[in-house]
Amino acid sequence: MTVPIRQLGEPERAAVERILDADPYAGAQIAERVAAHGLNWWRSDGRIYGYEPERHIESIVWSGAHLVPVGATPPATAAFADLLGAEPRVCSSIIGRSEAVLDLWNRLGGNWGPARDVRPHQPLLVTNRDAVVRADPSVRLVRSSEVDQLFPAAVAMYTEEVGVSPLQDDGGRGYRRRIAELVKAKRAYAKFDGDLVIFKAELAIVTRRTTQIQGVWVHPEYRGSGIATGAMATVVADALRRVAPTVSLYVNDYNTTARRVYARCGFVSAGSFATVLF
């Protein structure tokens, strides 16, 4: 029996977009790439595979720097795992809806070796309206001339969140380029105390359906002071006004402080993500 998995290209774009539209939050990372590059994988940094039983594409998975399943049913994750497990691991993480990610990892773990960390339940949160709390007028978009001030805060956030430093592979050159790109695109926010960044957040993903906030960080010396709620309210208001009709994010379930901030800013549950880090 032929496994109903194949790499998808531009002729399948409508089917891929249908699946992404059915779950615009889990599919945001892929939707952004498809909008920018289409499905010609050599123009981007990964490939999209489709699960197609009975000549109908039901589920997809992005395979690149990250492995991202969307709309993946148990039969689809089994088929994706059979395909991907036959090759060496190239991704640095598996990210997406909890059920699909954990099923994939359960099937791939024996082939790909141990994970550095598995986060099985990360609440996925969404809002489509301004926060009822007062926004902080001192939170603003970072200017291109301020990348040097923002970069140490970004490195600190990444190291705390991911557990490794983004400086270890190439001295941080690639990560700095990414931060500079977000600043140039008016997707990086900060609150300053003099030249010191004391709060930061980025719109890491932007699609026509949502923008996903990542990299939320408060300087250790300012934690517990209450600045995060007003700062996030500003980010949400600007993102909704200027960028996308909804704002989404996902957070580690054990980060109760951040979850309280997001609740005050009007975020509501849209399910659960899981992340496997290598």
WOMOMO-V277240 format. One record per pair of residues at least 24 apart in sequence whose ideal C-beta (glycine too) atoms are under 6 Angstrom apart, sorted by the first residue. I is the first residue (numbers start at 1). J is the second residue. Records with the same first field share a line. If there is no record, write none. Layout:
I=J + J
This chain:
3=79
4=52 + 53
5=49 + 51 + 79 + 83
7=47 + 49
8=39 + 48 + 50
9=39
10=38 + 39 + 40
13=39
15=57
16=60
19=60 + 70 + 71
23=70
24=209 + 210
25=124 + 210 + 248 + 270
26=70 + 96 + 97
27=70
28=205 + 207 + 210 + 212
29=68 + 205
30=62 + 68
31=207
32=205 + 207
51=76 + 79
65=92
66=91 + 93 + 95
67=91 + 94
68=95 + 96
69=96 + 100
72=100
77=103 + 104
81=107 + 108
85=111
92=278
93=275 + 277
94=276
95=275
98=272 + 274
101=274
102=274
105=276
115=276 + 278
116=277 + 278
117=277
118=276
119=275
120=274
121=253 + 272
122=250 + 252 + 273
123=251
124=250 + 270 + 271 + 273
125=249 + 262 + 267
126=246 + 248 + 270
127=247 + 266 + 267
128=246
130=237
131=233 + 236 + 265 + 266
133=229 + 233 + 264
134=230
135=230 + 233 + 234 + 237
136=230 + 231 + 234
138=191
139=189 + 191 + 231 + 234
141=186
142=183 + 188 + 190
144=183
147=180 + 183
149=195 + 197
150=197
151=176 + 179
153=197 + 200
154=179
157=215 + 217
189=235
191=231
198=222
199=227 + 231
201=235
203=239
206=243
210=244 + 246 + 248
211=239 + 243 + 244 + 247
212=248
213=249
228=261
229=261 + 264
232=261 + 265
233=265
236=265
